[in-house]
Amino acid sequence: MKWSGKTALVTGGAGFIGMNLVRELCAANSHVTVMDDFSAAPRTNLSGPPVDIVERSVMEESSFAKLPDIDHVFHLASPSSVILYGKEPQKCFSTTTISMINVLRYAKTNGVKKVVYPSSGSVYGRASPPQKETTIPRPTNLYAVAKLACEQMIEGTEDPPPTTMLRIFAGYGPGEAHKGQIASPVGLFLRSIASDEPPIIYGDGTQSRDFIYIGDVVKIMMRAAESPAVGIVNAGSGESHTFNQVVEMLNRRLGKKVTPRYINKPINYLERTHADTSLMTKTFGVTPLSLEEGVDKYCSSIELAT
């Protein structure tokens, strides 16, 4: 599909995934409208691309009343951290679920061609890896429960708008600095090592995650919008790396020898995530970067910015 002349609504467009997606949509000559109340990310994250900004909350149905005709909706506006859910569980859960209701109602009423919803690989919880789309979810925290609830809300809607639910695994890359201490492990470790400070690791560092570079996440989201495919699709790299391996890669790339500091794990801490990406590759034709390639690009972006 050619994006030129197509219209896209990106809710939460100032966030980590949102700002990277908006940039690529604009580069493809799509007309982009961003809905964001800037409570979680600064407006300056959108200072580059030419976008129309609706500074409203997705929690209010009236926010959607005067939008232009929209072809595709990328619904990214919801809290994206287990830590945030721990601090304000009721607010986070209601924001996630109510905004989903509002987006579905808007898309259905206004003939939106495709909705792309970023769910999370965390819905699998302690399910044995590699996790497939057919694996029974076993969420271990409220964040994952909320994401799963939104998936079920979409599937349980009578005559829902065409929707792809992407179970995104551990995204990382440029644009996450504003997230502070809720940035990705890769981002947190990079920040520490670059400053010659020990990265903090829960446990002994043998826990592993399926890390996927932000550029690949965006590519998958755009392909999902273009595709007639609906339903649940994993979005991961198909590889799982330990936190110790991440630290080793960053030290090697930055020419450092910083030793991590290990602390006790929180309750319900996940030991391993690993996406089965066969459906993703078949449906969207995306081959993600390896972690080493992604780390190199991430470090290069930081070096260019300094």
N, C-alpha and C positions, 0 to 999 in steps of 0.2 A: 504493500500500500504506500502511496505517496502521501506524505504528511502536509505538503504545501496546500494551503487553503482549508485544511481541516481544523476544527476547533476542539480544544481540550480544556477541561476543568481539572485543576490539581488542588485538592483540599490539603491543607498543611504544606503548601508549596515552599515555605521558608525553611522547612526542616532538612535534615541530612539527606534523605532520599529525595525529597521534594525538590530541593534546589538543584541537585544534579539532574533530575528528570526534566525540570523546566528548561535548563540550559540546552539539553539535547533536543527537546521538542522545538524550541525556538530556532536552533541551528538547522532543523529540518523544515523550517518555515511554517510551522503550525501556529495558529492564533491561540495563545494561551491565556486563560483566566485563572488566577490564583485566589482561593478563598483561605484566609488565615487571619486569626486575631492576634498573632505575634506574641502569644503568651509563653510559648516554648522556644521560639527561635526569633532572632532579630530581623527586622525588615531589610537591613543592609545585605542579608543573604540573597536578596533579589535585585541588587543594585545594577547588575549587568544586563540581563536579557530584557527585551521589550515585552512586558506583560501587562495585562489589566489586573488590578488588584482590588478585591472585594474584602475590606477589612471587617469581617464579621465572623461570628462563631458558628461552627457547623452544628452546634447544639440547638440553634434556633431555626425552625422550619422556614421562617420568614426570610432568612438569609439567602434562600434559593429563589426567591420570588421574582427578581428582576434580572436574572442572568440572561446572557445572549443564548442563541441556539447553540447547543453543545453536542458534538459528535461522540466524544469519549470522556469518561470520568475516571480519574485516578484518585481514589479515596485514601489519602495518607494521614489525615488529621485525627490522630488519637495518641495517647501516651504510649511510648515505645520502650518502656524499661520496667523490669521487675522491681527495681529500687523505688521508682515513682509509685508503683502500685502498693508497695509496702508502706509508703508514707501517707498516701491519700487513697486508700482502696475504693471507697464509695465514689469519690469524684472521678477517678480513673475509669472504673467499670462503667459508670453511667455515661461518661463522655464517649467511650468506645462504642457502646451499644446503641445509645440514642442517636448519635451521628450516623451510624449505619442505617438505622430506620429512615432518617431524613434523606440520605443519599439514595436509598432504594426507591423511596416514594417519588423523589424528584426524577430519577432516571426513568422510572416506569411511566410517569405522567407525561414526560416531555420527549419520549421517543429516542432516548440516548442509545446509540448503536452498541456501545460496549462499556462495561464497568470493569475496572481492574482493582482488585482489593488485595493489599499486602497483608496476608495472614502471617504466621510465624512457624518455623520449624520447631519451636518450643512446645507446640501442641502435642508432639509425640512423647514428650517427657522421658520416662525411663523405658520406652519401647526399644526392643533390641535393634541395633543398627546393622546394616544400612536401612534407614527408614524409607519405606515406599508410601505412595499415596493411599494404598490399601491397608497400610498398617493401622491398627486400632489406636487412636490417640490415648495417651495417659498423662495428661497435664499435671504438673506438680506445683503450680503457682497460679495466682489470680490473673496475671497477665495472659498466660496461656489459655486459661479458662475463658477469658473475655474474647480472645481471638477465635477460639473454637465456637463460642456462642454466636459470633458474627457469621462464621461459615454456615452454621445451622440456620441462622436467620435468613440468609440468602437462599439456601436450599429449600427452606420451608415456606418461602413467599409464593403465593399463588401467581403464576405467570410472571416470574421475575425477569428483569432486564438481563440480556446476555452478560454473564459475569465470569471472569476468571479469578480464582482465589490462589494467590501465589504464597506457598509456605516458604517464606524467605528464611534462610539460615543466618549465620553470623556475618552480617554485612560490615564492611570496613572501607576506609579510604578518605580522600580529601573531602572536606566539607563538614566534618563531625566535631570540629574544635569547640563549637558553641555548646556542645553537650556536656562539657566538663567531665565530671567523674562518672557519668553514665555513657561515655563514649565506648566504642568497642575495645576488647582487650588489646587488639593490635594497635589501636590509636593511643590507648593509655600507656602501653609498653613503649611505643615509639617516643611519646612525649618525655617519659622518664629517662630512657636511655640517651636520647639526644641531649638531655640536661645533666648527664652523668649521675643520675639518681637511680637507686634500685627500684625496678618495677615490682609492684606488690602482686603476689600470686597466692590465691587460696590453695591450701593443701600442699602437695609436693610437686605440682606442675605437670603431672602425668595426665590430667584431665584433657580431653581433646574436643575440638569444635570443627565444624565444617565452615570454614571462612570463605566468603565470596566477595570479590572486589565490587565496589559501588558501580563502576562502569558496566560490569556484567549484569548487575541488578537492574539498572536502567534499561539496558538493551533487552533483557527478558521482559520487562514491563511493557516496552513499546511493541515488541513482537506479540505479546499477549493481547494488546489492544487491536492489533492488525489481524489477528487470527480468529477464525470462526469457532475455535475450540473454547468450550466453557467447562467449569468445574475446577477441581483442585489439582494444582501442579506444584511440585517442589521447585525451589529456586536455590540451588547450592552449587558448590564446586565439584561435588562427588568425591572429595578427599577430606580426611579428618587429620588434624595436626594437634600435637600437644602444645600447651602453653610454653613449656621449656623449649620446644622446637621454634616457636615464634620468637622467643627472646634470642635464641642462637642466630636466627636469620637476621634480626634487626642489628644485633651486635656486629655481625659480619658485614652487613651492608653499610653501616655507619662507621666501621673501623673502631669499634669500642669493645671493652671487656667488662661490662657492668654485670654484677651478680644480683639476681633477684632476692627479694625478701619474702619468705614464705610465712603465711599466717593461717589460722584455723578457718576451715570452710564453714559457710552458713548452713543452716538446716535446709534439706531438700535440694542440695546442690547437685546439678547434673554432671555426670562423669564424662559422657560422650554424646556428641551429635554427629551424624553422618548421613547425608542425603543420597538416596538412590535417584540419580538424575536422568535415567533412561527416558522417561516420559518427556521431560523438559527438552532434552536434545532432539528427540523425535518430533515433538510438536513445534518447537521454536527454532531449531537449528543453531543453537548457541553453544559454543565451546568455551567455557569460562577459563580465565587465566589461572595458572597454578598460583599457590600462595607465594612462592618466591618471586614470580613475575609481578604479582600485585603489590607485594612489599616494596619491590624496587620502584614501581610507579609511584607509590605513596611517598616514599622517601624523596624521590625526585621532585614531587610537587611541593614538599616542604622546603627543600633546598632552593627551588626557584623563587619561593615566596619570601625568602630571607635575604 
